[in-house]
Amino acid sequence: MAKTVKKKPLRSIKKALASPFSIYWKKENYLILLTGAVFLIIGYYVMSIDPWNSTPAIVISPIILLIVYILIIPAAILYKKKDKGNKSEGEGIASGKS
């Protein structure tokens, strides 16, 4: 006789497939990203000021945009707040504390 196999409920499968970004992205990450978006808008606005060959449009705007694209947006992606109380098992073992 064939054995019957119980299937897992669909709910337990969905819980196991949670997005890894839901754990990583915190309020601070979104605030840094929002700050970057505001500075992007400011940079493009300064670039659009007439006349097109003015100092703000040629010098200041590219500097603002460069700072946003190279510093602020990667900082929003890579920033992770350090938890003082919670150490993973690997950190405790590596430091010699159990």
DAJO-V917503 format. One line per field, one symbol per residue. phi: phi as a letter, one per 20 degrees, with the letter a starting at -180 (. if undefined). burial: b if it has 24 or more other ideal C-beta (glycine too) atoms within 12 Angstrom, else e. A space follows every 10 residues. Layout:
phi: ???
burial: ???
This chain:
phi: .eeedeefff ffffffdfff ffeffdffff ffffffffff fffffffefe ffdffffedf fffffffffe dffffffefb feefeddfff ffffendd
burial: eeeeeeeeee eeeeeeeeee eeeeeeeebe ebbeebeebb eebeebbeee eeeeeeeeee beebbeebee ebeeebeeee eeeeeeeeee eeeeeeee
